[in-house]
Amino acid sequence: MLGAVLLLLLPFIYLAMRLEGSGPLFISQERIGRFNKLVTVHKIRTMTENRTASATWTNEDAKE
């Protein structure tokens, strides 16, 4: 049932994403799953492209 609703909404989601900017509708991410197995996750893009390009990751030496 949910899949059918998503199929009906997908063209409208795609159109809204195209009006917002360029980039793919679906993205793929590799994540570590159960038993440290590498898993590929496919998702609908919810952020603008390169939104995290300026984000900084902390390391163990970072002070709180």
N, C-alpha and C positions, 0 to 999 in steps of 0.2 A: 504493500500500500504506500509506504513512504517513498519507495523507489519510483512509483508511478507519479507521485506528486512532484518529486524532484525532477523527473523527466519533463514534466509540463512547465516547471519554473526555469529550467536550464536556459532556454533561449532568452528569457528576460534578464536573467543574471548575466549572461554573456553580453547582451546589449548594454547593460548598465556598466559593466567593466570596460567595454570598448569606449564608451563615452567618457569614462573617467581618465583613461590613458591607455598606453600600449602595454603589452605584456600578455603572457599566456593566461588562459582561464584556469587551467589546472597546473599545479606545481608538484614536483616529486622531491621528497626528502629522504635521506638515508638516516635511520636511527638504530640504536642498539636495543634489541628486544630481549626476550627471555633467554637465559643461558648464553648471554653475550652474542647472540646471533644477529647479524646485520639484516635489517628489514627495510624495504622501500615503501614509503607511505605516499599515497596520491591524495592531494587535497585541492579544494577550490581556493584560489588565491583570494585572500581577504585584505592584504596590505598593498600599498602602492609599491611599484618596482624600486629596488635599491633603498628601501626605507631604512634598513638596518646597516647600510654601508658605513655610516659614521658612528655606529654603536661601538663601545669599547667593552671588552671582556676583562674581568678582574683576574688576577692570578693569586697564588698563595702568599706572595709578598705584600699584597695590598693591605693597607692599614684601614681599620674600620673607623 
